[in-house]
Amino acid sequence: PWALEVMKRHPQISICDQWQYCKAQEVELYKDWWAGKNVHFKGAPADALGQFLGKHVEKVMNVSLDGKKE
């Protein structure tokens, strides 16, 4: 509830829902992670989440991954 209050006052804050990204792929890419007790990703799951986050940052910053303004 506190975060929601801040978000309402600052609509320029961007949300990157990484949890939902992982939840949506829980029976595929993150199957082993959901079954375990480790909170850290390794290998392909970590790479995929990094790509997801990178694309979000790219969109928010309005630049391509090569650093050029779009």
N, C-alpha and C positions, 0 to 999 in steps of 0.2 A: 504493500500500500504506500510506503514512503517513496519508493522509486516511481510509482505511478504519479504521485503528486509532483515530483520534480519534472517528470517527463511532460506533464500537462503545462507546467510553467515554462518549459524550454523545448518547444517543438522542433528546434533545430538539432536536437540530440538524435542520433541515428541508433536504431536497434538492429543488432545482428544476432538473430536467434539461433545460436549454435546448438542449443539443446534440442530444439525442434528439428534441426537438420539431422542430428544423430538419431533422434527418435523415429523420424520418417524412414530411416534405413536400418532399423534395429534387427530386422530378420535377414539382412544382407551383409553389408559392409561392417556393421557394428555388432553383429551377432555374438561374437566371442566376448566383446567388451561388456555387453549387457548381461551376459551370463557370469562374468567374473566380479571380483571385488576391487580391482585396480582402477583408479580414477584417471590413469594416464593412457594416452594412445601411443601406439608405435606403428611403424611401417605404413601400409596403405591407408588405414583409417586416419592416421595423423596427417598424411599428405593430403587426403581428401578434405579434411577439415581446414587445413591451411589454405587450400585452394578456394574453399567456400568463403573463408574470412578475407582472403586477398581480393576476391571479386567484390565483396561488400565494400571494402576500403576503397578500391578502385572506383566504384560507383559514387561513393560519398565524396571522394576527393575530385571526381570528375577528371581523372587522368587515366590513361591506359597503363598497363604494367610496364611499358617501356619508358614511362615518365612524360609522355607528351599529352598536352591538354586535348580534350576531345571537344 
